[in-house]
């Protein structure tokens, strides 16, 4: 995964839907070996080949990056980059656990 270790809030970067979405697009593009423009944020994760191992790795990196708990199972409840990004920003803003 390619998330920076530093929480974006620590660098003064607001944690917005766009920041999370764009970071996830970059991760998926690198993982799939395609350009970011080829990643459809409304396409289902399983269409990208997301499996439980990748989901756990992604959730772990998101936890480190955002500083909140992220349950890998949430990737199936919010099955697109757009939906999951919105979910994460709401959880981040509420200070809650994204589980």
N, C-alpha and C positions, 0 to 999 in steps of 0.2 A: 504494500500500500504506500501511498505517497503523501499522507497528511503530515503537515509540520507538527512537531511535538508541542510547540508553543500554542497555548489557547489564543485564539484571535483577539479576545478581549484584552489580553495582556499586552498586545501590540497596538492597541487603540483601534483595531479594525472592528467595526460593528458586526455582530453576528446576525445576518439577515438571511432571508430565504435565498436571495441571489448568491450570497457568499457560499452557503452550504450547497446549493444546487450546482454552482460552477465547479466547486471542489469535487463533488461526486462525479460530474461529467468528466473531469480530467482523469480521475481514478479509473472510471470505466473505460475511457478511451485508451489509456495506457495499457490497461489489463487486456483489452481486446485488440490492441495494435492498430487502432484506427484514429482518425482525427476527431477532435471534440465535436466538430460540426456533424459528424455521422451518428452521434448519440442523441436519440430521441428521448427527451425527459418524460414523455408520456408512455413509453414502451415498458412492458412488464419486465421485471428483473429476470424472470425465468427465461425470457427471450434472449437475454444477454448471457445465459448460462450460469446464473447465480445458483450456487448450491450451498449446502449447510456449512461447508468448510470456508468458502469465500465469505459467506454471511457473518460467520464468527470473527473472521479476520477484519472485515469491514467494520463491524460493531466495535471491536476492540480499538481500532484506530480512531474511530469517531469519538469514543469515550476519552481517549488521550487528548485529542484535538480540542474537543468542546468542554471537557471537564464535567460531563454528566454521565450517568449510567445509560447505556444503550443496550436494550435487549435485542439480540439478533432476530428473534421471532417477530419483532415489529416490522422487519423487512417484508414479511408476508402479509401483514395487516395493511401496510402502506406500500403496495407493490410496484411503485414507479419512483423514479428519481424525484419528480415533482411532488408527489404525495408524501414521500418519506422526508424530503427537505422541509416541507411545510410543517409536518409533525415535529421534526427536530427543532426547528426554530421556536415553535410554540412551547415545547418542553424546556428549551434553553431559557427563554424569556421568563417562564414561570419559576425557574430555579428547581424544577422537579426532576424526577428520574424518568428518563425516556425508556420505560420498561413496559 
